Amino acid sequence: MRPADALRDAVEAYLRALAFTPELGDLDEVLRYPLESGGKRIRPVLCLAIAEAAGGSIDDALPAAAAIELVHTFSLVHDDLPALDDDDERRGRPSAHVAFGEGVALLAGDALLAEAVRLVLSYDSNDIARELVDATLGMIGGQYRDITGDDADLEQLHRLKTGRLFVAAVRMGLDVAEVADEERAPWLAFGDGVGLLFQVVDDLLDGDGYAERLGGEAAEQLADEAAERARGYLDRLSVETTVLRELVDVLAVRTG
């Protein structure tokens, strides 16, 4: 299997070469601004790693992986808007709405989502597109719960808002590799565990969510348990999982 850094490089190269719809005109620049602002590309790398581990092709999985990153970027552009999180900075530089204006940023987020759907519609099977759309709707539902204060069930909120894209990355990688439904349970449980791990660690770094609800020590324990469960699901797979274990380790160490 290719190492995670090589998979990340493949994602970056694909995104740089990606041609957006000509009708967008100069909005192309606004789409690329948040897309090229850095980030670890965890979700698309996960999709590629799953596809390769399950016997699929990296090249075949790249459109799906890129689509996940476009959806994630769309969510960040919209989250930063004054109507939602009202963040003026993202990854060390002005947010899209600060750099280009709120209306333009709103349109750019819409276009990123549409471009993501266009990418996954390039596959012969509709399963990959259906999974991306379902995950996006789940993510939006989780965001709605978040902004309306409906956080009584914090686990469900984050399973939607954060976890759905991680599970989608796994599902789409399995779709590319044409893994049978009856063989998917440990793979999907792994995706769910990684999504929880990512969210708990994020909350620990920000001091909110699980960290605020449970306290720092209990949240760290929850992150450790999520990482161990994820590794346990990988143990159930009779394939090479070195890169997937590396991804778990990278996420888990962020608690430090």
C-alpha positions in Angstrom: 0.0 0.0 0.0 1.1 3.6 -0.6 1.9 5.5 2.5 -0.4 8.2 3.7 1.8 11.0 2.5 1.8 9.6 -1.0 -2.0 9.3 -0.9 -2.2 12.9 0.3 0.0 14.0 -2.6 -2.2 12.2 -5.0 -5.3 14.1 -3.6 -3.5 17.4 -3.8 -2.4 16.8 -7.4 -5.9 15.7 -8.4 -7.5 18.8 -6.8 -5.0 21.2 -8.5 -5.8 19.7 -11.9 -9.6 19.6 -11.3 -11.4 21.6 -13.9 -14.6 23.3 -12.6 -17.6 24.0 -14.7 -16.8 26.8 -17.2 -20.2 28.5 -16.5 -18.8 29.5 -13.0 -16.5 32.0 -14.6 -14.4 33.9 -12.1 -16.1 32.1 -9.3 -13.5 29.4 -10.0 -11.0 31.5 -8.1 -13.2 31.6 -5.0 -13.7 27.8 -5.0 -10.0 27.2 -5.1 -9.2 29.7 -2.3 -10.6 27.6 0.6 -9.8 24.3 -1.3 -6.1 25.2 -1.5 -5.7 26.7 1.9 -4.2 23.6 3.4 -5.5 20.9 5.7 -4.6 17.3 6.3 -7.0 15.9 3.7 -7.9 13.1 6.2 -11.3 12.2 4.6 -10.0 11.8 1.0 -6.9 10.0 2.2 -9.1 7.6 4.2 -11.2 7.0 1.1 -8.1 6.1 -1.0 -6.6 4.0 1.7 -9.8 2.0 2.1 -10.1 1.5 -1.6 -6.6 0.3 -2.0 -6.7 -1.9 1.1 -9.9 -3.5 -0.2 -8.3 -4.3 -3.6 -9.4 -1.3 -5.6 -7.5 1.2 -7.6 -6.3 4.6 -6.3 -6.9 6.2 -9.7 -10.5 4.9 -9.7 -11.1 6.2 -6.2 -9.7 9.7 -6.7 -12.9 11.3 -8.0 -14.8 10.0 -5.0 -12.1 11.1 -2.6 -12.0 14.6 -4.2 -15.7 14.8 -4.0 -15.6 14.2 -0.2 -13.0 17.0 0.2 -15.2 19.4 -1.9 -18.2 18.6 0.4 -16.0 19.2 3.5 -14.7 22.5 2.1 -18.3 23.6 1.2 -19.3 23.0 4.8 -16.3 25.1 6.1 -17.1 28.0 3.8 -20.7 28.1 5.0 -19.8 27.4 8.6 -17.6 30.5 8.6 -20.4 32.8 7.5 -21.7 35.4 10.0 -25.1 33.6 10.0 -23.4 30.4 11.4 -20.1 30.4 13.2 -19.0 33.9 12.2 -15.3 33.1 11.9 -13.2 35.6 10.1 -10.1 33.4 9.8 -9.6 29.9 8.5 -6.3 28.1 8.6 -4.3 31.3 9.2 -5.8 33.5 6.5 -9.1 35.4 6.0 -12.2 33.2 5.6 -13.8 33.1 2.1 -16.6 35.6 3.1 -14.0 38.1 4.4 -11.8 37.7 1.3 -14.6 37.8 -1.3 -17.8 38.9 0.4 -20.7 37.0 2.0 -22.8 36.6 -1.1 -19.9 35.3 -3.2 -18.8 32.9 -0.4 -22.3 31.6 -0.2 -22.3 30.9 -4.0 -18.9 29.3 -3.8 -20.1 26.9 -1.1 -23.1 26.0 -3.3 -20.8 25.4 -6.3 -18.4 23.2 -4.3 -21.3 21.0 -3.3 -22.6 20.8 -6.9 -19.1 20.1 -8.3 -18.8 17.3 -5.7 -22.0 15.7 -7.0 -20.9 16.1 -10.6 -17.7 14.2 -9.8 -19.4 11.2 -8.3 -21.9 11.1 -11.1 -19.0 10.1 -13.3 -19.1 6.6 -11.9 -21.2 3.9 -13.7 -22.9 3.0 -10.4 -25.2 5.4 -8.6 -24.1 4.0 -5.3 -21.2 6.4 -4.8 -23.3 9.4 -5.6 -26.1 8.2 -3.4 -23.7 7.7 -0.5 -22.2 11.2 -0.9 -25.6 12.9 -1.0 -26.9 10.9 2.0 -23.8 11.8 4.0 -24.1 15.5 3.1 -27.7 15.5 4.2 -26.7 13.9 7.5 -24.0 16.4 8.0 -26.4 19.3 7.4 -28.9 17.7 9.8 -26.1 17.6 12.4 -25.2 21.2 11.8 -28.9 22.2 12.2 -29.0 20.4 15.6 -25.8 22.3 16.5 -27.0 25.8 15.7 -30.4 25.3 17.2 -29.0 24.1 20.5 -30.5 20.6 20.0 -27.5 18.9 21.6 -29.1 16.7 24.2 -27.9 13.6 22.3 -24.3 14.8 21.7 -23.2 11.5 20.2 -26.0 11.5 17.6 -25.3 15.2 16.8 -21.6 14.5 16.1 -22.3 11.2 14.3 -24.3 13.3 11.8 -22.3 16.5 11.7 -18.8 14.9 11.6 -19.1 11.1 11.5 -21.2 10.8 8.4 -18.4 12.1 6.1 -15.9 9.7 7.6 -18.3 6.7 7.1 -19.0 8.0 3.6 -15.3 8.0 2.9 -15.2 4.3 3.9 -18.3 3.4 2.0 -17.2 5.1 -1.2 -13.8 3.4 -1.0 -15.5 0.1 -0.6 -17.9 0.9 -3.5 -14.9 1.6 -5.8 -13.3 -1.7 -4.7 -16.6 -3.5 -5.2 -16.6 -5.1 -1.8 -19.7 -7.2 -1.1 -22.3 -5.9 1.4 -21.9 -8.9 3.7 -18.2 -8.2 4.1 -18.5 -4.5 5.0 -19.4 -4.5 8.7 -15.9 -4.2 10.2 -15.0 -1.6 7.6 -18.0 0.6 8.4 -17.5 0.2 12.2 -14.0 1.4 11.7 -15.2 4.5 9.8 -17.7 5.2 12.6 -14.9 4.8 15.2 -12.6 7.1 13.3 -15.3 9.8 13.0 -15.9 9.7 16.8 -12.1 9.9 17.5 -11.7 12.9 15.2 -14.6 14.7 16.9 -13.5 14.0 20.5 -10.0 15.1 19.8 -11.3 18.3 18.1 -13.4 19.0 21.2 -10.4 18.5 23.4 -8.3 20.9 21.4 -11.2 23.5 21.4 -12.4 22.9 24.9 -16.0 22.4 23.9 -18.4 19.5 23.0 -17.3 16.3 24.7 -14.5 18.1 26.6 -17.0 20.6 28.1 -19.7 18.0 28.7 -17.5 15.2 30.1 -14.4 17.0 31.3 -11.0 16.9 29.8 -9.9 13.6 31.5 -13.0 11.7 30.6 -12.9 13.1 27.0 -9.3 11.9 26.7 -10.4 8.5 27.9 -13.2 8.4 25.3 -10.7 9.3 22.6 -8.4 6.5 23.7 -11.2 4.1 23.7 -12.4 5.2 20.2 -8.9 4.7 18.9 -8.6 1.2 20.4 -11.9 0.2 19.0 -10.9 1.4 15.5 -7.7 -0.6 15.7 -9.7 -3.6 16.9 -11.9 -3.4 13.8 -8.8 -3.4 11.6 -7.7 -6.5 13.4 -10.8 -8.3 12.0 -9.7 -7.6 8.4 -7.5 -10.0 6.5 -5.9 -7.3 4.4 -2.9 -4.9 4.8 -4.1 -2.1 7.1 -0.8 -0.3 7.9 -1.9 3.0 6.4 -5.3 2.9 8.1 -3.5 2.3 11.4 -1.3 5.2 10.7 -4.3 7.4 10.2 -5.7 6.3 13.6 -2.4 7.1 15.3 -2.2 10.5 13.7 -5.7 11.4 14.9 -5.1 10.0 18.4 -1.8 11.8 19.0 -3.6 15.1 18.6 -4.8 14.7 22.2 -1.3 15.6 23.3 
